[in-house]
Amino acid sequence: MIAFHQLREALIAVETKSTTLVGGPLSPERSKELLEAPHLAGLLKEIKAEAERARCEPVPSLSFAIFYRFSSTGNRKEFEKLYFERRGRLLALTLATALETDNRRYVETLENLVWAICDEYAWALPAHLPDTLEGVVASQVPMHQTVDLFAAETAHALAEMLNLVGDRLNPWVVNRVREEIEQRVFQPVFERSTPFGWLSWRNNWSAVCGGAVGMAALLLIEDRERLAGMQDRVGRAMDSFLSGYGEDGCCPEGVGYWNYGFGYFVYWAEMLYTYTGGSIDLLQGEKIRKIAQFPGIVALSEHGCMNYSDCDATYQPHTGLFSRLCRRLHLAPPEMTSVPSFHVDHCYRWPHQVRNVLWTEPDLLHAAAEEGNFYFPDTSWMVAKRQTPHGLIAFSAKGGNNYEPHNHNDLGHFILHAGGDALLADLGAGEYTREYFGEARYRHLHNSSAGHSVPVVNGCEQVDGAAYRALVTRCETNGDDVLFDLDLTLAYGQGAGLQQFTRSFDWGCSAEDAAGRLVLKDHFTFGDEIGPSERNVTEHFISYHKPVVYGGEVTWTGRKGSVTLAFDAASFAVEVEEIETKMHSGLPVSVYRLRMHAPHVPSDYRCRFVFTCHLKRR
């Protein structure tokens, strides 16, 4: 990313550390400007309500029984709900104290909360700690020095809290915070002989952990020689993170994890840029620009998004992050209708909301959504979007391999969106539990190919692993028309008996007619080892909307549009399966899987499906 000697020289050359690394302490004039800003009114009202609630309610208790729940049952939610409520209160109390004219109102409550956070057994979540005492010994890392995503984020949040309101806190509290960050985070990250694995990972961990501890160091460390070494290690972690992206800028983890990983990269890069007076500028280059454009490409109407992998189906851009990216990189903004709610992120990640308050530029709100055809060659994602007078129609399909970050076995899967609803959908992330990231991962509906709109061949689903991949054989676009063909032979194991399996997508859209048409063709060629009576194909199509089957037609109906499937009724036994699962939030939800079974298929078997998207006329 940048040579150590350049980084060291830039840091040592700084005579006086900027007071605007975060934005505080805020002057009375700046506080008044923010408090009176119309675009922040809703968010600031929520922040004040949370700060008042914190004054009236005790700090949530993180008892041993709750801490141990993950080890005993695999359940993450009980501990994490209370843990993140503490972080949400820290965020609300700090911002309320920084902005309000009556700035002593919340100080005692904030001091007691900070003291309680400093008392926590570990800042890392139980899901990221060893399950057993034997595991603790084997890790050779004391629990309070385990630095995961959330330990790093806690250090950063507390460091920025001191930057914004530290001058109003009791010096004992300030000293305690500095001591805890030094012992829990700085020493294990920067002084251990065996580095944490995330420093070289190619996913969001390296960016979030690295960016969070890097920003905390920029805020707290006065020894410039030590700081240079710290930032050099963070920079190498960021190199690993960015190597997880291809030159096309696509985030295989999905836009939610783009927001997480690339967001922390940007926040750290901007703080380093400010600290060095602009001499270190890491928001440069075509690859960074393409990564920054990714969310706008996969965004759909009404906060929807193309949500492959462990990505939620809704995404609301953080307006502070995008305001800064648009100004620094001269980009057109994605569709942003308002500043997100304080509660949009149940983890209450610090930098998103603080930058939403301090960085959002209201003139960038209410921009038009991007439309057109987009192809990401490194990840083999196709996205086609067209805005019509009656709403957005969109299609997407993906190739890739089954060993991507936060992978699902979903090669050849596709999404159809009409007027705010994904009528043929991706289920996104399921509820995170121990089993979800363990050996049983691909038995979960959300992650298995049985939870995606791809076939089961001779009773065999797709297999996880880098060797199981899709090959793009054609990708052509012409105006609103898309031809996208995949060879999916290598997505399945030997038990499927495939000599070849190809899937082709022929998509066209008419903005004038507010309609889109997808012709899906599957072509299977089987070897002689599976006899005619054993050969069978089961096509699956996944939706949160219950389909209605009538003869050779199936219809999924949303609020503003519908999708109709036409097929050869004589070739399939059709069944609608209602499956209960849990969303990432843990809330129950019904999923509808259209199961179309074709028994005794020939050794050279073709099937054709025609999907028509219609938007309701306004």
Backbone torsions as a table, in degrees:
resi	resn	phi	psi	omega
1	MET	NA	-54.1	177.8
2	ILE	-155.5	140.8	-177.9
3	ALA	-66.3	146.0	-176.7
4	PHE	-59.5	-41.4	-176.2
5	HIS	-65.0	-33.4	177.2
6	GLN	-68.2	-43.2	179.3
7	LEU	-62.6	-46.0	-179.2
8	ARG	-61.5	-47.3	-179.3
9	GLU	-60.6	-40.8	-178.8
10	ALA	-66.0	-39.9	-179.6
11	LEU	-71.0	-42.6	-178.5
12	ILE	-69.1	-28.4	-178.7
13	ALA	-71.5	-13.9	-178.4
14	VAL	-73.7	118.4	-177.5
15	GLU	-81.0	-43.0	-179.5
16	THR	-132.6	125.3	-179.0
17	LYS	-66.3	133.6	-178.8
18	SER	-61.7	144.0	175.5
19	THR	-87.7	0.6	-177.1
20	THR	-109.7	22.9	177.8
21	LEU	-58.7	-36.1	174.0
22	VAL	-113.2	-41.7	-177.9
23	GLY	135.7	-0.3	-174.9
24	GLY	-126.4	172.7	-4.0
25	PRO	-62.9	144.6	-177.1
26	LEU	-80.0	135.4	176.4
27	SER	-71.4	157.8	176.8
28	PRO	-56.8	-36.6	-179.2
29	GLU	-66.5	-43.8	-180.0
30	ARG	-68.0	-39.8	177.7
31	SER	-61.1	-43.1	179.5
32	LYS	-62.6	-42.5	179.4
33	GLU	-60.3	-43.5	-179.5
34	LEU	-69.7	-41.0	-179.0
35	LEU	-64.8	-26.9	-177.8
36	GLU	-97.8	-0.8	-177.7
37	ALA	-71.2	121.0	-177.6
38	PRO	-59.3	-36.5	-175.9
39	HIS	-70.4	-16.1	-179.9
40	LEU	-101.4	-2.1	-171.3
41	ALA	-57.6	-47.4	-178.1
42	GLY	-65.0	-44.0	179.9
43	LEU	-64.4	-44.6	-178.7
44	LEU	-66.4	-32.1	175.6
45	LYS	-64.1	-41.4	178.3
46	GLU	-66.3	-40.2	179.8
47	ILE	-62.0	-44.7	-179.7
48	LYS	-64.8	-39.5	179.1
49	ALA	-62.7	-39.5	179.0
50	GLU	-69.3	-38.5	177.7
51	ALA	-64.4	-40.5	178.2
52	GLU	-66.5	-39.2	178.0
53	ARG	-62.3	-39.2	179.3
54	ALA	-63.7	-33.3	178.9
55	ARG	-67.7	-28.2	-172.2
56	CYS	-99.6	-14.5	-175.2
57	GLU	-119.4	148.8	179.0
58	PRO	-68.7	158.6	176.4
59	VAL	-63.2	130.1	178.8
60	PRO	-55.4	134.0	-176.2
61	SER	-86.8	129.9	175.2
62	LEU	-102.5	78.7	-175.6
63	SER	-72.7	165.6	176.2
64	PHE	-61.9	-40.5	-178.7
65	ALA	-58.6	-41.8	178.2
66	ILE	-70.4	-41.4	178.9
67	PHE	-58.9	-40.5	-173.8
68	TYR	-80.8	-9.1	-174.7
69	ARG	-59.0	-36.8	-180.0
70	PHE	-65.8	-44.4	179.8
71	SER	-63.0	-36.9	-174.8
72	SER	-85.1	-30.4	-174.7
73	THR	-125.9	-16.9	-174.7
74	GLY	85.8	-1.6	-178.6
75	ASN	-81.0	127.1	-179.8
76	ARG	-95.3	-24.9	-164.7
77	LYS	-65.4	-40.4	-171.9
78	GLU	-62.9	-48.0	179.1
79	PHE	-68.5	-46.9	-172.9
80	GLU	-65.5	-32.3	178.0
81	LYS	-59.1	-44.8	-178.9
82	LEU	-74.1	-39.9	178.7
83	TYR	-59.3	-48.4	-177.3
84	PHE	-73.5	-26.2	174.5
85	GLU	-64.1	-38.2	174.5
86	ARG	-60.3	-43.2	-179.1
87	ARG	-67.6	-35.7	176.7
88	GLY	-64.8	-39.8	177.3
89	ARG	-65.9	-40.0	177.6
90	LEU	-58.3	-43.9	-179.7
91	LEU	-65.0	-48.4	-177.0
92	ALA	-66.6	-44.9	-178.7
93	LEU	-64.5	-38.5	179.4
94	THR	-66.0	-48.4	-178.4
95	LEU	-66.3	-39.4	177.5
96	ALA	-63.1	-42.0	179.2
97	THR	-66.6	-38.7	-178.5
98	ALA	-69.4	-31.6	-171.7
99	LEU	-99.4	-34.1	-172.0
100	GLU	-74.1	144.7	176.5
101	THR	-68.3	-35.2	175.2
102	ASP	-85.4	71.7	-167.3
103	ASN	-82.2	3.7	173.4
104	ARG	-95.5	-6.2	-172.6
105	ARG	-59.7	-38.0	-172.8
106	TYR	-109.4	3.7	-171.1
107	VAL	-64.3	-47.4	-177.9
108	GLU	-63.1	-40.9	177.9
109	THR	-62.2	-43.2	179.1
110	LEU	-64.0	-44.3	179.8
111	GLU	-59.5	-43.7	-179.6
112	ASN	-66.7	-37.6	177.8
113	LEU	-66.2	-46.2	179.4
114	VAL	-59.8	-41.3	178.5
115	TRP	-61.7	-40.6	178.9
116	ALA	-65.5	-39.9	177.2
117	ILE	-64.0	-39.0	177.3
118	CYS	-67.5	-21.0	178.3
119	ASP	-83.9	-11.2	-174.7
120	GLU	-59.9	141.6	-179.1
121	TYR	-57.0	-44.5	175.9
122	ALA	-146.1	146.3	172.4
123	TRP	-83.1	-19.2	174.4
124	ALA	-72.5	151.5	178.2
125	LEU	-76.0	150.8	176.4
126	PRO	-54.3	-33.0	179.7
127	ALA	-64.7	-18.0	-179.0
128	HIS	-108.8	9.3	176.5
129	LEU	-106.9	159.5	174.9
130	PRO	-59.2	144.7	-178.5
131	ASP	-75.3	-26.1	-172.8
132	THR	-127.8	163.4	175.8
133	LEU	-64.4	-32.8	175.9
134	GLU	-62.0	-37.6	177.4
135	GLY	-66.5	-34.7	176.9
136	VAL	-62.0	-46.0	180.0
137	VAL	-64.4	-43.1	-177.8
138	ALA	-65.2	-33.2	-178.0
139	SER	-69.1	-24.8	-179.8
140	GLN	60.5	22.6	177.8
141	VAL	-126.5	119.3	174.7
142	PRO	-55.5	143.8	-174.5
143	MET	-56.5	-39.3	-177.9
144	HIS	-71.4	-10.1	177.7
145	GLN	-108.1	12.8	173.5
146	THR	-77.4	120.0	-177.3
147	VAL	-108.9	102.1	173.3
148	ASP	-106.5	-166.0	178.6
149	LEU	-53.9	-45.6	-167.5
150	PHE	-85.6	-26.8	170.8
151	ALA	-66.1	-43.0	178.2
152	ALA	-63.6	-43.4	179.6
153	GLU	-63.8	-37.5	179.2
154	THR	-64.3	-43.9	177.9
155	ALA	-59.3	-44.1	179.9
156	HIS	-65.0	-44.4	-179.2
157	ALA	-60.6	-43.8	-179.8
158	LEU	-67.2	-36.8	178.3
159	ALA	-64.7	-43.0	178.6
160	GLU	-70.5	-32.9	175.2
161	MET	-58.2	-43.6	177.7
162	LEU	-64.1	-38.3	179.4
163	ASN	-62.5	-38.5	-175.7
164	LEU	-83.4	-39.7	-172.3
165	VAL	-137.1	11.6	-176.5
166	GLY	-59.4	-28.3	-179.3
167	ASP	-70.3	-10.5	-179.6
168	ARG	-102.4	-6.2	-176.0
169	LEU	-93.9	156.3	174.4
170	ASN	-59.5	134.6	-179.6
171	PRO	-55.8	-29.5	176.6
172	TRP	-62.8	-39.4	179.0
173	VAL	-67.2	-44.4	179.0
174	VAL	-59.5	-45.7	-179.6
175	ASN	-64.2	-40.2	179.4
176	ARG	-61.4	-44.0	179.6
177	VAL	-59.6	-46.7	-179.1
178	ARG	-62.0	-42.6	-179.8
179	GLU	-63.6	-44.8	-177.4
180	GLU	-65.5	-42.0	178.7
181	ILE	-63.8	-41.2	178.6
182	GLU	-60.9	-49.0	-174.0
183	GLN	-77.0	-38.8	-174.1
184	ARG	-83.5	-28.3	-170.0
185	VAL	-125.5	-57.3	-174.6
186	PHE	-61.1	-48.5	-177.9
187	GLN	-63.4	-49.9	-179.9
188	PRO	-67.3	-32.3	-178.8
189	VAL	-77.1	-41.5	-170.0
190	PHE	-106.0	-9.4	-175.2
191	GLU	-123.6	-9.9	177.0
192	ARG	-68.3	142.2	178.0
193	SER	-69.5	-29.8	176.7
194	THR	-105.3	111.1	-175.4
195	PRO	-72.9	155.8	173.4
196	PHE	-63.2	143.2	-177.9
197	GLY	-60.7	-31.5	-175.4
198	TRP	-65.1	-16.3	178.7
199	LEU	-62.7	-21.6	-179.9
200	SER	-119.2	8.8	178.9
201	TRP	-73.8	155.0	-175.6
202	ARG	-106.3	30.2	179.7
203	ASN	-131.7	-165.1	-172.2
204	ASN	-62.8	-24.7	-177.3
205	TRP	-58.6	-45.6	-176.7
206	SER	-63.4	-35.3	180.0
207	ALA	-76.2	-43.7	-177.0
208	VAL	-69.7	-52.1	179.9
209	CYS	-63.2	-47.8	-179.3
210	GLY	-63.3	-46.7	-178.7
211	GLY	-64.1	-40.3	-178.6
212	ALA	-66.1	-48.6	-179.8
213	VAL	-70.3	-31.8	177.5
214	GLY	-64.3	-42.1	177.7
215	MET	-68.2	-40.2	177.7
216	ALA	-59.3	-40.0	179.2
217	ALA	-66.7	-41.8	178.5
218	LEU	-60.6	-32.7	-178.5
219	LEU	-81.1	-30.6	-169.0
220	LEU	-112.4	-26.9	-172.0
221	ILE	-88.9	123.5	-179.8
222	GLU	-95.7	-25.5	179.1
223	ASP	-71.3	106.9	-172.4
224	ARG	-67.6	-33.0	178.1
225	GLU	-64.7	-45.5	177.4
226	ARG	-64.5	-41.7	-179.5
227	LEU	-61.2	-39.0	179.6
228	ALA	-62.1	-43.0	177.3
229	GLY	-63.5	-39.6	178.3
230	MET	-62.9	-46.9	-177.5
231	GLN	-68.9	-30.5	176.0
232	ASP	-64.4	-42.9	178.4
233	ARG	-65.0	-40.4	176.7
234	VAL	-62.5	-42.4	179.8
235	GLY	-59.9	-38.6	178.1
236	ARG	-69.0	-34.4	173.9
237	ALA	-63.6	-39.2	178.7
238	MET	-67.0	-33.7	174.1
239	ASP	-59.7	-43.3	178.5
240	SER	-62.7	-44.4	179.3
241	PHE	-58.3	-50.7	-176.0
242	LEU	-67.7	-25.1	177.2
243	SER	-69.5	-16.0	175.4
244	GLY	-74.9	-10.8	175.0
245	TYR	-98.7	141.9	168.3
246	GLY	-79.2	177.6	178.6
247	GLU	-67.9	-14.6	-179.7
248	ASP	-78.6	-11.8	177.4
249	GLY	83.6	0.7	-178.0
250	CYS	-74.4	138.8	176.7
251	CYS	-99.0	105.9	-177.2
252	PRO	-64.9	-17.5	177.1
253	GLU	-79.2	-10.4	-178.9
254	GLY	99.2	165.1	-172.5
255	VAL	-67.4	-27.4	176.6
256	GLY	-62.3	-42.9	178.5
257	TYR	-79.1	-24.1	167.6
258	TRP	-58.0	-48.9	-179.5
259	ASN	-56.7	-39.9	-177.2
260	TYR	-74.1	-60.9	-174.8
261	GLY	-70.2	-55.3	-177.8
262	PHE	-67.7	-30.9	175.8
263	GLY	-58.1	-48.9	178.9
264	TYR	-66.2	-33.6	174.0
265	PHE	-59.7	-46.5	-178.1
266	VAL	-65.2	-44.0	-178.8
267	TYR	-61.5	-43.1	177.8
268	TRP	-67.1	-45.2	-179.2
269	ALA	-60.4	-39.0	179.6
270	GLU	-69.9	-36.6	177.6
271	MET	-68.0	-39.4	176.8
272	LEU	-65.7	-39.0	177.2
273	TYR	-60.5	-45.9	179.8
274	THR	-67.8	-43.9	-178.6
275	TYR	-57.8	-42.6	-176.3
276	THR	-91.1	12.9	178.9
277	GLY	62.8	28.6	177.6
278	GLY	89.4	-1.4	-177.7
279	SER	-75.3	-23.9	173.8
280	ILE	-111.1	105.8	-177.1
281	ASP	-122.0	105.3	-176.2
282	LEU	-95.6	-3.0	177.4
283	LEU	-91.4	59.8	-178.6
284	GLN	-133.9	159.4	175.6
285	GLY	99.4	154.1	-176.1
286	GLU	-67.5	-34.8	-179.7
287	LYS	-65.3	-43.6	177.5
288	ILE	-60.9	-40.6	-179.5
289	ARG	-63.2	-42.9	-179.4
290	LYS	-68.1	-38.4	176.5
291	ILE	-61.3	-41.4	-179.5
292	ALA	-64.5	-28.0	-178.6
293	GLN	-82.9	-13.6	-173.2
294	PHE	-55.2	-49.0	-176.3
295	PRO	-59.9	-36.8	179.6
296	GLY	-65.5	-31.3	-179.5
297	ILE	-73.0	-41.2	-176.5
298	VAL	-89.3	-3.0	179.6
299	ALA	-70.0	142.8	176.0
300	LEU	-120.5	-179.0	-178.1
301	SER	-72.4	156.2	176.8
302	GLU	54.3	46.4	176.5
303	HIS	64.4	20.0	174.4
304	GLY	-83.1	166.8	177.1
305	CYS	-156.5	159.2	170.5
306	MET	-72.3	110.8	-163.5
307	ASN	-116.8	58.9	175.8
308	TYR	-69.4	162.5	-179.9
309	SER	65.8	-155.9	-178.9
310	ASP	-82.6	61.6	-177.0
311	CYS	-121.9	134.1	176.7
312	ASP	-67.6	155.9	-177.5
313	ALA	-77.6	-11.1	177.6
314	THR	-117.3	145.7	179.5
315	TYR	-151.2	120.6	176.0
316	GLN	-109.3	117.5	-176.2
317	PRO	-60.3	141.1	172.2
318	HIS	-79.5	116.4	-168.5
319	THR	-69.8	-28.0	176.5
320	GLY	-68.0	-46.4	179.0
321	LEU	-59.1	-47.7	-176.9
322	PHE	-73.5	-31.1	174.5
323	SER	-59.7	-44.5	-179.5
324	ARG	-67.8	-43.0	179.4
325	LEU	-63.4	-42.1	-178.7
326	CYS	-65.3	-40.4	180.0
327	ARG	-72.1	-42.2	-176.0
328	ARG	-74.8	-35.2	-175.8
329	LEU	-105.4	0.5	179.4
330	HIS	57.3	49.2	179.2
331	LEU	-100.8	154.7	168.4
332	ALA	-74.6	137.6	-177.7
333	PRO	-72.2	150.9	169.1
334	PRO	-71.1	174.1	178.4
335	GLU	-67.3	116.6	178.4
336	MET	-131.4	113.3	-175.7
337	THR	-90.2	-26.5	-177.6
338	SER	-165.9	165.8	173.1
339	VAL	-68.9	132.7	-176.5
340	PRO	-61.2	154.6	174.9
341	SER	-62.1	154.0	174.6
342	PHE	-58.7	-29.4	-174.4
343	HIS	-98.5	12.5	-177.1
344	VAL	-64.5	-27.9	-179.7
345	ASP	-117.3	114.9	-175.9
346	HIS	-69.5	-13.0	175.9
347	CYS	-87.9	-10.2	179.1
348	TYR	51.1	53.7	-179.5
349	ARG	-65.7	126.9	-169.5
350	TRP	-57.1	-56.0	-168.4
351	PRO	-67.4	-28.9	-180.0
352	HIS	-59.8	-51.8	-174.8
353	GLN	-73.3	-38.2	178.6
354	VAL	-62.2	-42.7	179.0
355	ARG	-73.6	-28.6	173.8
356	ASN	-60.1	-38.4	178.1
357	VAL	-72.2	-47.1	-170.1
358	LEU	-89.1	-25.6	-172.6
359	TRP	-109.3	-17.9	-173.4
360	THR	-60.4	131.2	176.3
361	GLU	-108.6	110.3	-171.3
362	PRO	-61.0	-23.6	-179.5
363	ASP	-70.5	-12.1	177.8
364	LEU	-90.8	-6.7	178.0
365	LEU	-75.8	154.4	176.0
366	HIS	68.7	28.2	173.7
367	ALA	-73.7	156.9	179.8
368	ALA	-75.1	147.0	179.7
369	ALA	-70.2	147.2	177.6
370	GLU	-74.4	142.7	177.2
371	GLU	-138.6	165.5	-178.2
372	GLY	131.2	-168.4	177.7
373	ASN	-107.4	134.2	-176.0
374	PHE	-136.4	135.0	178.0
375	TYR	-128.1	132.0	176.8
376	PHE	-105.6	98.9	-172.6
377	PRO	-67.1	-29.7	-177.5
378	ASP	-73.8	-28.7	179.7
379	THR	-110.4	-7.0	178.4
380	SER	61.3	46.5	172.5
381	TRP	-104.2	134.8	172.2
382	MET	-114.1	133.0	178.6
383	VAL	-132.2	128.3	176.8
384	ALA	-130.7	123.5	-176.6
385	LYS	-133.0	138.0	176.4
386	ARG	-139.5	125.5	176.0
387	GLN	-85.5	128.4	178.2
388	THR	-115.7	169.1	176.9
389	PRO	-60.1	-14.8	-176.0
390	HIS	-114.0	6.5	178.4
391	GLY	133.4	-177.1	-176.3
392	LEU	-93.8	136.9	170.5
393	ILE	-118.1	136.2	-175.9
394	ALA	-148.6	151.6	176.7
395	PHE	-136.8	143.5	173.9
396	SER	-148.5	148.4	174.3
397	ALA	-144.4	159.7	-175.6
398	LYS	-138.5	148.9	168.2
399	GLY	-109.7	-123.5	178.0
400	GLY	93.6	-148.2	177.2
401	ASN	-142.4	168.4	-175.9
402	ASN	-96.8	36.8	172.2
403	TYR	-139.6	38.0	-180.0
404	GLU	-85.4	160.5	176.8
405	PRO	-57.5	134.3	-175.9
406	HIS	53.7	43.5	-171.0
407	ASN	-64.0	145.3	161.4
408	HIS	-118.8	151.5	175.4
409	ASN	-82.5	84.5	-165.3
410	ASP	-135.9	29.5	-177.0
411	LEU	-68.9	127.5	-176.5
412	GLY	88.2	2.0	179.4
413	HIS	-71.5	155.4	-178.6
414	PHE	-146.0	163.6	-178.4
415	ILE	-130.5	137.9	170.9
416	LEU	-122.8	127.1	-174.9
417	HIS	-121.8	135.3	178.8
418	ALA	-141.2	110.1	170.8
419	GLY	60.9	37.2	176.8
420	GLY	105.0	-8.5	-179.6
421	ASP	-120.9	133.8	168.0
422	ALA	-85.1	101.3	-174.6
423	LEU	-82.8	-33.4	161.3
424	LEU	-107.5	115.8	-159.7
425	ALA	-120.4	165.0	163.1
426	ASP	-105.2	133.9	-176.2
427	LEU	-75.3	-15.3	178.7
428	GLY	67.5	-151.4	-175.6
429	ALA	-77.7	137.7	168.2
430	GLY	-86.4	-173.0	178.9
431	GLU	-70.6	128.7	-179.8
432	TYR	-75.8	118.1	174.7
433	THR	-133.9	177.8	177.1
434	ARG	-60.4	-43.4	-177.5
435	GLU	-67.4	-29.7	-177.1
436	TYR	-60.7	-32.2	179.6
437	PHE	-108.6	17.7	-179.3
438	GLY	-110.3	-156.9	-176.5
439	GLU	-64.9	-22.8	-178.3
440	ALA	-88.2	8.0	-172.8
441	ARG	-52.1	-46.1	-172.6
442	TYR	-89.6	12.3	165.8
443	ARG	-96.6	-7.8	174.2
444	HIS	-76.9	138.4	-178.5
445	LEU	-53.7	-46.1	-173.4
446	HIS	-61.6	-31.4	-172.5
447	ASN	-99.6	-24.2	-177.4
448	SER	-77.3	160.3	176.3
449	SER	-69.4	-18.5	175.8
450	ALA	-69.0	-13.3	175.9
451	GLY	-100.8	17.9	-179.6
452	HIS	-133.1	164.9	-177.6
453	SER	-84.6	65.7	177.2
454	VAL	-138.2	158.3	-175.3
455	PRO	-81.4	156.3	164.7
456	VAL	-99.8	126.2	-172.2
457	VAL	-112.8	118.0	-177.2
458	ASN	51.5	39.7	178.9
459	GLY	78.9	4.1	-176.0
460	CYS	-106.7	130.0	172.1
461	GLU	-88.0	174.5	173.7
462	GLN	-65.5	159.0	-176.1
463	VAL	-113.7	144.9	178.5
464	ASP	-85.6	148.8	179.4
465	GLY	134.4	154.5	-175.6
466	ALA	-64.5	-27.1	-178.8
467	ALA	-71.2	-18.9	-178.1
468	TYR	-94.2	105.4	-167.4
469	ARG	-145.7	166.5	176.1
470	ALA	-108.1	146.7	175.7
471	LEU	-115.1	126.2	177.8
472	VAL	-81.4	119.0	-180.0
473	THR	-102.2	-17.4	175.4
474	ARG	-157.4	138.4	173.3
475	CYS	-147.3	105.3	-177.6
476	GLU	-132.7	138.1	175.3
477	THR	-128.6	143.3	178.5
478	ASN	-149.3	99.5	-176.0
479	GLY	64.4	-120.4	179.3
480	ASP	-91.8	5.4	-176.5
481	ASP	-101.8	141.7	-179.6
482	VAL	-133.6	133.9	169.8
483	LEU	-120.4	118.9	-175.0
484	PHE	-136.8	114.5	-175.4
485	ASP	-119.1	139.8	-179.1
486	LEU	-128.3	140.3	167.1
487	ASP	-97.0	113.0	-174.2
488	LEU	-107.0	15.8	-177.9
489	THR	-55.3	-42.0	-175.0
490	LEU	-82.0	3.6	177.9
491	ALA	-80.5	-17.4	-173.6
492	TYR	-115.9	154.2	177.8
493	GLY	-77.1	178.5	-177.4
494	GLN	-63.6	-28.5	-178.3
495	GLY	-60.8	-21.8	179.5
496	ALA	-71.7	-18.8	177.3
497	GLY	68.8	25.1	-175.6
498	LEU	-86.2	132.5	164.2
499	GLN	-88.1	-36.4	176.4
500	GLN	-161.2	144.2	173.1
501	PHE	-140.2	119.8	177.2
502	THR	-120.8	146.4	177.4
503	ARG	-129.0	129.7	179.6
504	SER	-121.4	140.2	177.5
505	PHE	-116.6	124.4	175.9
506	ASP	-120.0	103.6	-173.2
507	TRP	-113.8	137.0	173.0
508	GLY	-142.3	151.8	-176.2
509	CYS	-141.8	140.7	175.8
510	SER	-119.8	111.2	178.3
511	ALA	-64.3	-37.0	-178.5
512	GLU	-63.7	-40.3	-178.9
513	ASP	-88.6	-4.9	-177.0
514	ALA	52.9	47.4	-175.8
515	ALA	-145.9	151.9	175.0
516	GLY	-134.5	154.0	-177.5
517	ARG	-136.0	126.5	177.9
518	LEU	-118.9	123.4	172.2
519	VAL	-104.6	117.1	-178.9
520	LEU	-108.0	124.3	179.4
521	LYS	-123.0	128.5	173.9
522	ASP	-113.8	135.8	-179.3
523	HIS	-130.3	116.5	-177.6
524	PHE	-112.4	134.3	171.3
525	THR	-123.1	124.5	-174.9
526	PHE	-109.0	153.3	175.1
527	GLY	-83.2	173.6	-176.0
528	ASP	-76.4	-12.0	-175.2
529	GLU	-70.8	-15.2	177.2
530	ILE	-112.9	121.2	-176.0
531	GLY	-73.5	163.9	-177.5
532	PRO	-56.7	-35.9	-177.3
533	SER	-73.5	-16.2	-177.4
534	GLU	-98.8	-19.3	-176.1
535	ARG	-72.9	127.9	177.7
536	ASN	-155.1	154.4	178.7
537	VAL	-132.1	133.2	174.4
538	THR	-119.3	112.4	177.4
539	GLU	-85.5	137.3	176.8
540	HIS	-118.3	139.4	172.3
541	PHE	-131.9	126.8	-167.0
542	ILE	-108.7	137.2	178.6
543	SER	-155.7	155.5	167.9
544	TYR	-87.6	-4.4	-178.7
545	HIS	-106.6	132.9	-176.6
546	LYS	-72.3	123.5	-179.4
547	PRO	-81.0	153.1	174.7
548	VAL	-111.8	124.3	-177.2
549	VAL	-104.6	129.9	177.1
550	TYR	-143.4	102.9	-179.3
551	GLY	62.1	-124.2	-179.3
552	GLY	-94.6	24.5	178.8
553	GLU	-132.7	146.2	174.2
554	VAL	-131.4	136.6	-179.6
555	THR	-128.1	131.3	170.4
556	TRP	-109.7	128.3	-175.1
557	THR	-119.0	128.9	175.9
558	GLY	-108.0	-166.6	-177.6
559	ARG	-70.0	-37.1	-173.6
560	LYS	-124.2	1.0	-178.2
561	GLY	-163.6	-179.2	-178.9
562	SER	-149.3	161.4	172.0
563	VAL	-126.9	131.2	177.5
564	THR	-117.8	132.4	178.6
565	LEU	-107.5	127.7	172.9
566	ALA	-109.7	134.7	-177.1
567	PHE	-151.7	171.8	178.7
568	ASP	-82.1	101.8	-173.6
569	ALA	-63.5	-27.6	-177.4
570	ALA	-72.3	-16.0	-174.3
571	SER	-93.1	-12.7	-171.0
572	PHE	-133.2	145.0	163.7
573	ALA	-94.2	119.0	-169.6
574	VAL	-106.8	136.0	179.5
575	GLU	-143.8	139.5	173.6
576	VAL	-101.7	118.6	-179.8
577	GLU	-104.4	127.7	174.0
578	GLU	-99.5	120.8	-174.3
579	ILE	-120.5	128.6	177.3
580	GLU	-88.9	131.3	177.6
581	THR	-142.9	-175.7	176.9
582	LYS	-122.8	137.8	175.9
583	MET	-73.9	173.2	178.9
584	HIS	-56.3	-33.6	179.3
585	SER	-69.6	-12.7	-175.1
586	GLY	93.5	-7.6	179.9
587	LEU	-75.1	141.6	179.0
588	PRO	-72.2	150.9	179.9
589	VAL	-153.5	148.6	176.3
590	SER	-96.0	132.9	176.2
591	VAL	-114.6	140.9	179.9
592	TYR	-113.2	120.6	179.2
593	ARG	-111.3	117.0	174.4
594	LEU	-81.1	116.1	-176.8
595	ARG	-106.5	118.7	-177.0
596	MET	-121.3	104.8	-172.0
597	HIS	-101.5	127.8	176.9
598	ALA	-116.4	105.1	-179.2
599	PRO	-87.4	159.5	171.6
600	HIS	52.8	47.4	-177.8
601	VAL	-77.6	153.3	178.1
602	PRO	-70.2	168.1	-178.5
603	SER	-66.9	-24.6	173.1
604	ASP	-118.3	101.7	-169.4
605	TYR	-122.6	131.8	178.6
606	ARG	-126.1	143.1	172.4
607	CYS	-139.5	152.9	-172.7
608	ARG	-135.6	134.8	179.9
609	PHE	-131.7	135.9	179.7
610	VAL	-118.0	116.8	178.9
611	PHE	-105.3	131.5	177.2
612	THR	-120.9	122.5	177.6
613	CYS	-96.3	131.9	176.5
614	HIS	-128.9	138.3	170.8
615	LEU	-100.9	141.9	176.7
616	LYS	-69.3	138.4	178.5
617	ARG	-71.6	134.4	-178.6
618	ARG	-79.3	NA	NA
